[in-house]
């Protein structure tokens, strides 16, 4: 088995903690980027294929994906703060409410 030695001797977790310590907004930028990437690419692709886009569906899908990324960031302490995780959970809940309260296009 081949192992890779980092020049600094740090593990990837330690590097992420170091980056988030030096640039505290870095994990937040990753979460915002992942949400917009899933939301925009999914809705634009659906719009080009079907002629319409189900925005509440893509919002809840993007929020769920971002929540999974945020939960993965909480495994190692110091990468993401608790208020950021609470905001991600709140956005996911609001997206779910929007999804379940919205009427379908053909209902």
C-alpha positions in Angstrom: 0.0 0.0 0.0 1.4 3.4 -1.0 1.0 6.2 1.5 1.4 9.8 0.6 3.4 12.1 2.9 2.3 15.7 3.0 5.2 18.2 3.0 4.1 19.7 6.3 3.4 16.3 7.9 -0.2 17.3 8.6 -3.2 15.2 7.9 -6.0 16.5 5.6 -8.2 17.1 8.7 -5.5 19.2 10.3 -5.1 21.2 7.0 -8.8 21.9 6.9 -8.8 23.0 10.5 -5.8 25.3 9.7 -7.5 26.8 6.7 -10.8 27.4 8.5 -8.8 28.9 11.4 -7.0 31.3 9.0 -10.0 32.1 6.9 -13.1 31.5 9.1 -15.5 32.1 6.2 -14.1 29.2 4.1 -16.5 26.5 5.4 -19.4 28.8 4.9 -18.3 29.5 1.3 -18.1 25.8 0.7 -21.7 25.3 2.0 -23.1 28.3 0.0 -21.3 27.1 -3.2 -22.6 23.5 -2.8 -26.2 24.8 -2.3 -26.1 27.1 -5.3 -24.4 24.5 -7.5 -27.0 21.8 -6.8 -29.9 24.3 -7.0 -28.9 26.1 -10.2 -27.5 23.2 -12.2 -30.5 21.0 -11.3 -33.2 23.6 -12.0 -31.5 24.8 -15.3 -31.1 21.2 -16.5 -34.7 20.4 -15.7 -35.8 23.6 -17.4 -33.9 22.7 -20.5 -35.3 19.2 -20.7 -38.9 19.6 -19.5 -39.6 23.3 -20.2 -40.2 24.1 -16.5 -38.3 23.8 -13.3 -39.6 22.7 -9.9 -37.9 25.2 -7.7 -39.2 23.9 -4.3 -37.9 20.4 -5.2 -34.5 21.7 -6.1 -34.4 23.9 -3.0 -35.0 20.9 -0.7 -32.6 18.7 -2.7 -29.9 21.4 -2.5 -30.6 22.0 1.2 -30.4 18.3 2.0 -27.1 17.9 0.2 -25.7 20.9 1.9 -26.9 19.5 5.3 -25.0 16.3 4.6 -21.8 18.3 3.7 -22.3 20.4 6.9 -22.8 17.2 9.0 -19.6 15.8 7.5 -17.8 19.0 8.5 -18.9 18.5 12.1 -17.1 15.2 12.5 -13.8 17.0 13.1 -14.2 19.8 15.7 -13.0 23.2 14.5 -14.0 23.0 10.9 -17.6 24.4 11.2 -19.2 26.3 14.1 -22.5 25.3 15.7 -24.4 28.5 14.6 -23.5 27.7 11.0 -24.9 24.2 11.4 -28.1 25.6 12.9 -28.5 28.0 10.0 -28.1 25.1 7.5 -30.7 23.1 9.5 -33.1 26.1 9.5 -32.7 26.5 5.7 -33.4 22.8 5.2 -36.5 23.0 7.3 -37.7 26.1 5.5 -37.1 24.5 2.1 -39.1 21.4 3.3 -42.0 23.7 4.3 -41.8 25.4 0.9 -41.8 22.1 -0.9 -44.7 20.5 1.1 -46.8 23.7 0.9 -46.3 24.3 -2.8 -48.7 23.0 -5.4 -47.4 20.9 -8.2 -47.3 22.3 -11.7 -50.1 19.9 -12.9 -52.1 19.4 -9.7 
